[in-house]
Amino acid sequence: MRVAVTGATGRMGKTVLAVARERDLDIAFAVNRGADGEHVEGVPVQPSTEFEALLDAERPDAVVDFTGPEATVAYAGACATYGVPLVTGTTGFSEADIAALEEAGTETPVLVGANFSRGVQALLDAAESAVENLPEYDVELTETHHNGKRDAPSGTAKVLLDRVEGTRKAESDRVHGREGEAPREGDEIGVHARRAGDITGEHEVLLAGNHEALELTHRAGSRDVFAEGALDAAAWIATQPADYYRFETIASQL
């Protein structure tokens, strides 16, 4: 499989290139905003302004993208033009961004994943089952990431919240942090985001009630787990028809 990598000098871009090398994959090209003669894993990193020209010339089997919402939407549009599948782990999309990605999916396969870890997919299922079996228990969600992460709460936390709320019969309110006099009310779900050091990613769902507490926790020890999942997704999507896909709905097929 020939893959192209965007955001090649970022935390995840470097990891994707390293894991791709370990797998002996062919790197069609790598781009990054403001690239200036840099190399990552022996791959020359070219300016992102050359992305469309490189797509046209190289026609990779898939593009793996970990950048930012604005860049991802632009890359998706170019991929749609040239019929190249896109896998993105970018988070923090607006409703308009999602609509643009869905539009690109009418021309080429576009797969979006808030988290490419298999363990996180298991956490999603476990949290949904726990909430279903403990409907009256209070729910709190805490996520922790490195100090450079831009969006809060994390994309994974938002997916977890969607799964929890989809299971509850009563409508829930998300309360982001607490300050002052702030007792719990109704079926609210507390949401807490922490940013510190170089923590790769931690997510915890806490359910408490009836004199007991249940904690479901996932900790990523290395970014490799996300790169592995993204490349697995790239191999899968390279054979799929044009559409808009979510990783959590296809992870079991990999």
C-alpha positions as CSV (number, residue, x, y, z in Angstrom):
1,M,0.0,0.0,0.0
2,R,1.2,3.5,-0.9
3,V,0.3,6.1,1.7
4,A,0.6,9.9,1.8
5,V,1.0,11.6,5.2
6,T,-0.1,15.2,6.1
7,G,1.1,17.1,9.2
8,A,4.3,15.1,8.8
9,T,6.4,17.0,11.3
10,G,3.7,17.0,14.0
11,R,3.5,14.5,16.9
12,M,1.2,12.1,15.1
13,G,2.6,12.7,11.6
14,K,6.0,11.6,12.7
15,T,4.6,8.6,14.5
16,V,2.5,7.5,11.4
17,L,5.6,7.8,9.2
18,A,7.7,5.7,11.8
19,V,5.0,3.0,12.0
20,A,4.6,3.0,8.2
21,R,8.3,2.4,7.9
22,E,8.2,-0.5,10.4
23,R,5.5,-2.0,8.2
24,D,7.6,-1.5,5.1
25,L,4.8,0.6,3.5
26,D,5.6,2.8,0.5
27,I,5.4,6.5,1.4
28,A,4.1,8.2,-1.6
29,F,4.8,11.7,-0.1
30,A,4.6,13.7,3.1
31,V,3.6,17.3,3.5
32,N,3.5,19.8,6.3
33,R,2.6,23.5,6.5
34,G,5.7,25.6,6.3
35,A,8.0,22.6,5.5
36,D,11.5,23.7,4.7
37,G,13.8,20.9,3.6
38,E,12.9,18.7,6.6
39,H,13.1,14.9,6.5
40,V,11.1,12.5,8.7
41,E,12.1,8.8,8.7
42,G,14.1,9.5,5.7
43,V,11.1,11.0,3.8
44,P,11.4,14.5,2.4
45,V,8.6,16.7,3.8
46,Q,7.2,19.0,1.2
47,P,5.1,22.2,1.6
48,S,1.3,21.5,2.1
49,T,0.7,24.0,-0.8
50,E,2.0,21.2,-3.1
51,F,-0.6,18.7,-1.8
52,E,-2.9,18.7,-4.8
53,A,-0.1,18.5,-7.3
54,L,1.4,15.6,-5.4
55,L,-2.0,13.8,-5.2
56,D,-2.3,14.2,-9.0
57,A,1.2,13.0,-9.7
58,E,1.5,10.2,-7.1
59,R,-2.1,8.9,-6.6
60,P,-1.5,7.1,-3.3
61,D,-3.9,4.4,-2.1
62,A,-4.8,6.6,0.9
63,V,-3.9,9.7,2.7
64,V,-3.5,9.6,6.5
65,D,-4.1,13.0,8.1
66,F,-3.6,14.3,11.6
67,T,-3.6,18.1,11.4
68,G,-6.3,20.7,12.2
69,P,-9.9,21.1,11.2
70,E,-9.3,23.8,8.5
71,A,-6.4,21.9,6.9
72,T,-8.3,18.6,7.0
73,V,-11.3,20.0,5.2
74,A,-9.0,21.4,2.5
75,Y,-7.2,18.1,2.2
76,A,-10.5,16.2,2.0
77,G,-11.7,18.5,-0.8
78,A,-8.5,17.8,-2.8
79,C,-8.8,14.0,-2.2
80,A,-12.4,14.2,-3.5
81,T,-11.2,15.9,-6.7
82,Y,-8.6,13.2,-7.3
83,G,-10.5,10.2,-6.0
84,V,-8.0,9.4,-3.2
85,P,-9.3,7.9,0.1
86,L,-8.7,9.9,3.2
87,V,-8.3,8.8,6.8
88,T,-8.2,11.5,9.4
89,G,-7.7,11.5,13.1
90,T,-8.1,15.3,13.4
91,T,-10.6,16.4,16.1
92,G,-12.4,19.6,17.0
93,F,-14.5,19.8,13.9
94,S,-17.5,22.2,13.7
95,E,-20.8,21.2,12.2
96,A,-19.8,23.0,9.0
97,D,-16.5,21.1,8.9
98,I,-18.4,17.7,9.2
99,A,-20.8,18.8,6.4
100,A,-17.8,19.5,4.2
101,L,-16.2,16.1,5.0
102,E,-19.5,14.4,4.3
103,E,-19.7,16.2,1.0
104,A,-16.2,15.0,0.1
105,G,-17.4,11.5,1.0
106,T,-19.8,11.6,-1.9
107,E,-16.7,11.6,-4.3
108,T,-14.2,9.5,-2.4
109,P,-14.0,7.4,0.8
110,V,-13.5,9.6,3.9
111,L,-13.0,8.0,7.3
112,V,-13.0,10.1,10.5
113,G,-11.8,8.7,13.8
114,A,-11.6,10.5,17.1
115,N,-9.4,7.7,18.4
116,F,-7.9,4.8,16.4
117,S,-7.2,2.7,19.5
118,R,-8.9,-0.7,19.7
119,G,-8.9,-0.4,23.5
120,V,-10.9,2.8,23.2
121,Q,-13.4,1.1,21.0
122,A,-13.8,-1.5,23.8
123,L,-14.2,1.3,26.3
124,L,-17.0,2.8,24.3
125,D,-18.9,-0.5,24.4
126,A,-18.2,-1.0,28.1
127,A,-19.3,2.5,29.0
128,E,-22.5,2.1,27.1
129,S,-23.2,-1.2,28.7
130,A,-22.4,0.1,32.2
131,V,-24.7,3.1,31.8
132,E,-27.5,0.9,30.5
133,N,-27.2,-1.4,33.5
134,L,-26.8,1.4,36.1
135,P,-29.3,3.9,34.8
136,E,-29.6,5.9,38.1
137,Y,-25.9,6.3,38.8
138,D,-24.1,9.6,38.5
139,V,-21.7,9.8,35.5
140,E,-18.5,11.8,35.4
141,L,-16.0,11.8,32.5
142,T,-12.4,12.9,32.8
143,E,-9.9,13.1,30.0
144,T,-6.2,14.0,30.2
145,H,-3.8,14.9,27.4
146,H,-0.5,16.6,26.7
147,N,-0.2,20.3,27.2
148,G,-0.2,21.0,23.4
149,K,-3.6,19.5,22.6
150,R,-5.8,22.2,21.2
151,D,-9.4,21.1,21.6
152,A,-11.2,20.3,24.8
153,P,-12.9,18.1,25.6
154,S,-11.1,15.6,23.4
155,G,-12.8,14.1,20.4
156,T,-12.8,10.7,22.2
157,A,-14.5,12.2,25.2
158,K,-17.2,13.6,22.9
159,V,-17.8,10.2,21.4
160,L,-18.0,8.7,24.8
161,L,-20.5,11.4,25.9
162,D,-22.6,10.7,22.8
163,R,-22.7,7.0,23.6
164,V,-23.6,7.6,27.3
165,E,-26.3,10.0,26.4
166,G,-27.7,7.8,23.7
167,T,-28.2,5.0,26.3
168,R,-29.8,7.1,29.0
169,K,-33.6,7.5,28.9
170,A,-33.6,11.0,30.4
171,E,-32.0,13.9,28.6
172,S,-28.6,14.8,30.1
173,D,-26.8,18.1,30.5
174,R,-23.1,18.3,30.1
175,V,-21.5,20.3,32.9
176,H,-17.9,21.3,32.1
177,G,-16.0,21.6,35.3
178,R,-17.4,23.0,38.5
179,E,-16.7,26.1,40.6
180,G,-18.2,27.6,43.7
181,E,-21.5,26.2,44.9
182,A,-22.2,23.5,42.3
183,P,-24.1,20.4,43.5
184,R,-25.2,17.9,40.9
185,E,-28.6,18.4,39.4
186,G,-30.8,16.0,37.6
187,D,-29.1,13.7,35.0
188,E,-26.1,16.0,34.4
189,I,-22.8,14.5,33.2
190,G,-19.7,16.1,34.6
191,V,-17.0,16.6,32.0
192,H,-13.4,17.5,33.0
193,A,-10.4,18.1,30.7
194,R,-6.8,18.2,32.0
195,R,-3.7,19.3,30.0
196,A,-0.3,18.4,31.4
197,G,3.2,17.5,30.2
198,D,3.5,14.9,27.4
199,I,0.6,12.6,28.5
200,T,-0.5,10.7,25.4
201,G,-4.1,10.2,26.3
202,E,-6.3,9.0,29.2
203,H,-10.0,8.7,29.5
204,E,-12.0,7.7,32.5
205,V,-15.8,7.2,32.9
206,L,-16.9,7.1,36.5
207,L,-20.3,5.8,37.6
208,A,-21.3,6.2,41.2
209,G,-24.4,5.4,43.3
210,N,-25.9,2.9,45.8
211,H,-22.7,3.1,48.0
212,E,-20.4,1.9,45.2
213,A,-18.4,3.3,42.3
214,L,-17.3,1.9,39.0
215,E,-14.4,3.3,37.0
216,L,-13.7,2.5,33.4
217,T,-10.3,3.8,32.3
218,H,-8.2,3.7,29.2
219,R,-4.6,4.9,29.0
220,A,-2.5,5.1,25.9
221,G,1.1,4.4,26.6
222,S,2.4,5.5,23.1
223,R,1.1,7.3,20.0
224,D,2.0,4.2,18.1
225,V,-1.4,2.7,19.0
226,F,-3.2,5.5,17.2
227,A,-0.8,5.3,14.1
228,E,-1.3,1.5,13.9
229,G,-5.1,1.9,13.9
230,A,-5.0,4.7,11.4
231,L,-2.9,2.7,9.0
232,D,-5.2,-0.3,9.5
233,A,-8.1,2.0,8.6
234,A,-6.2,3.2,5.5
235,A,-5.7,-0.3,4.3
236,W,-9.4,-1.0,4.8
237,I,-10.7,2.2,3.2
238,A,-8.5,1.9,0.1
239,T,-10.9,-0.9,-1.0
240,Q,-14.2,0.8,-0.1
241,P,-16.7,2.8,-2.2
242,A,-17.1,6.6,-1.8
243,D,-18.8,7.4,1.5
244,Y,-18.4,9.1,4.9
245,Y,-17.3,6.6,7.5
246,R,-16.7,6.7,11.3
247,F,-13.9,4.6,12.7
248,E,-16.0,3.4,15.7
249,T,-18.6,1.9,13.3
250,I,-16.0,-0.1,11.2
251,A,-13.3,-0.9,13.7
252,S,-14.6,-4.4,14.2
253,Q,-14.1,-5.1,10.5
254,L,-10.3,-4.5,10.6
